[in-house]
Amino acid sequence: DRVAVMYAGKVVETGTTAQIFYEHKHPYTEALFSAIPIPDPDVKMKRIILQGSLPSPANPPKGCKFHTRCDKCMDICRCAVPEWSEVEPGHWCACHLYNDAEQQARAEEALKEAKANGTFNEKKDEANL
């Protein structure tokens, strides 16, 4: 069986059930799994509380749609849409944390262009509109 995780209408991670449940990679998937309650009062989970602003579906931010809420946000996340990376056989993630060298070069070029044309927003918690 395969599982896909979506954020703001886009799939951000896909893999087998075991890969997604036990080896998730995308920061949004991590936050989702941290919110699952454990039915044991002695077990303490470190819940990830998402900060930042929710992106507008009608006017989504440039780059990664999750960047306004991501605690691992980098400058490239604010201007380049992440490409799919196969992080292990059959396990795919759309996140700049897993860029290969060619993907990283394309993302850095997008950042350079955004800064040159004045469309790069320095504030990570606001959408680049």
C-alpha angles and dihedrals in degrees: 000000000000130000130201126198118208131198122186092347097311129102108241100175137016135176144115118317090256093049093051097040098043108019104031115163111183115090091231092053089050090053092048093052092046088060095059108109117234112220092223118089091205094058114086118200125196101235117206109223110202114227130189133055126315111244118243112247089210093051108020121189122261117260119012111009090217096054095096090063103029120112089202095053116147128189092261090058090065096058111019125065107230117249124222116271124189099225091182131352108305094357113110129184131183100211133115089229087077100043118141118220095273093047090048091051091052091048092049090050089053089051092049091050093047091052092046095051095041098246097114113108113211093202111086095198094059128072119248098240 
